[in-house]
Amino acid sequence: MLNPIDEYIKDFPEEIQVKLHEIRDIIREVLPEETTEKISWQMPTFYLNGNLVHFAGFKNHIGFFPGSEGIEKFKDKFGGLQFSKGGVQFNYDKPLPKKLIQEIVEYRVKQNIK
């Protein structure tokens, strides 16, 4: 049986599945071992003493949701990326900003450990 995030990803077209697996792997690389995965707010979610980050597939982009603190802290590094108070969009036709995603996740982990 697939875990809930695998179930979520498999419902997308194959080319989008590749990008969703990629962002999941980027996030996982910097997470502490005790972090868990679940579906929250109908999105793949990483949890450690509370929700860390969510991501979701949309028609033309992946939404990455580190909460308002994560957006505020890193918004100057988003360049031309579309973002809102709680999320940032990564278009499917561009490479994912691995280093930036990992910096945001590491920041959120430090917040949730405090």
ABEGO torsion letter per residue (X at the ends): XBBAAAAAAAABBAAAAAAAAAAAAAAAAABBAABBBBBBGGBBBBBBGEBABBBBBBAABBBBBAEAAAAAAAAAAAEABBBBAABBBBBAABBBBAAAAAAAAAAAAAAAAX
